């Protein structure tokens, strides 16, 4: 085991993948010699050459179109979109092409080996164009998997699983934690199974569900609730599409209560989808309405971020309201 | 004020524009309008066997397009698009390729697929979305694709295949293959962002891609004067630093020569090439379109006179390789074949209900299995309401 931050863990996963299989290629804006704006691809060009780790022109729709072609050809492209906020120029290539390649061709062709890495989320004083969490747009599109890690250990294991997966995956990296989150990470390669949620902390009174950087906030709220004698079961969803209904339903069946928290705006956010499904599956076990603690339905602000975000105090209040319903 | 490393050359000292249409690109021709070889013209690499294979494709596609438009009018298929008027551009370019080269088409390039060996039932099964459709009945008619024949399945959104072609070609290069990717698109698609993204990426990343623009005069009803300013699409290739050639798209030998030359160049130098084929869409955009609303019969007739199929046929006859009797027999053979295959294909049932949930992912995930189970039990409750319960096609 080594101490790694989240970026080191990602870099390590990419390094293993490129070493193991020469079909693996990393590319995107500034990812070559510079190593990407956050340095996730540092050292890879030096190690594997300019043909396998390279800069592209500044054109997201081109990066994804190029990646689709590469994946269809049999290469293993891992492309980087510099910020999740800039994924929208590539939206058509992702939702109409990446997601549908296999289905529309009757499996004559597929882009199953494609991974899109992109830093998402707030907390970096980035304002509205460097803080978005656009995961729900993609969970609504059959054919792509959506994965979000919460710490370095998870990041390396999940990213490795994404690269080895036979379906295209969008891997949203919580950029607030890139350097802030440090932990023990095995130096060798390992996988964490996709499509499985993790029960991070067991509890009996209420289930708290989230993913990515929001897990840290949720755990802080759980800690506060614990001090008030409320026992929280904390679950990290990890894969949003397809998501692990069984693990969440099992927990809610036990606790009778569910609070979902994400950074993205509440309306149309993925918490709504989870609420609907869990209401359906766990209706007779629910002791209180399913609560969502999310961002406001505004763009992500620069100056009033503290007020805007779904912080631990808002979650703490939701926990109390749920338990006392 | 120039930096020492400035690229400023040929400095001028009076403000003066380069006109937007200054770059007038010449057009390669081998055959004249009547189908005779122009004196001094360079010939492509072609022998009698290749000429026959090309002409066979041209004749088949003419018959097939005509027959399938009629089928659509009779309500037997829902939609169709012909490649009428552009057969020479498509077949001439496809004939320059190796079977290992990937073809990424827009939607009007069925002649290239036929040249590769796509059978009449293969075409028909896709058009009828039946159980034998390689695409499993998921896309509208004319969205063909074949892994075996290296023909990428058609996607409806325009121009998305252009950056994909760059990526595919890069993959071929990295895998050490002696093959490239040809990418077809219309002059209308060249307005999309994907065109600019794809050409720039291919140029910068040194991809062996042949970009083949079918400049056929119309994007549905929008003529080229409302589609672009300047001298067509070819100067854009030059602007991106791509070797570019413009060719008479109704001159099959010129298209063949241009594409053979482009292929050799792209593979030798690991670089993209842009070909702009100047042609004319003789047919409607699709069976949902009526060109009489936006262009004159006289205009269409003018172009029909320099039709690429006729010009190539004349050249074949001049070579002593073809005659009118053989021609009539070939067309008759295909009329009979298409009609009998059509009757077989339209009777084949719809794909199995299970195909609704396969191929979304590599494995069918649990939630889709659950949804299928639920759907099946619902259908069992109302068998009269759902064709699949009765094994009928839709």
Interface residues (C-beta under 8 A of the other chain):
Chain A: X23 X25 X51 X52 X54 X56 X57 X59 X61 X62 X63 X64 X65 X66 X67 X68 X69 X70 X71 X72 X73 X74 X75 X77 X89 X92 X93 X96 X97 X100 X101 X102 X103 X104 X105 X106 X107 X108 X109 X110 X112 X142 X143 X145 X165 X166 X167 X195 X242 X245
Chain B: X102 X104 X133 X134 X135 X136 X138 X139 X143 X145 X146 X147 X152 X153 X155 X157 X160 X162 X163 X164 X165 X166 X167 X168 X169 X170 X171 X172 X174 X175 X181 X193 X194 X196 X197 X198 X200 X201 X204 X205 X358 X359 X360 X361 X362 X363 X365 X366 X367
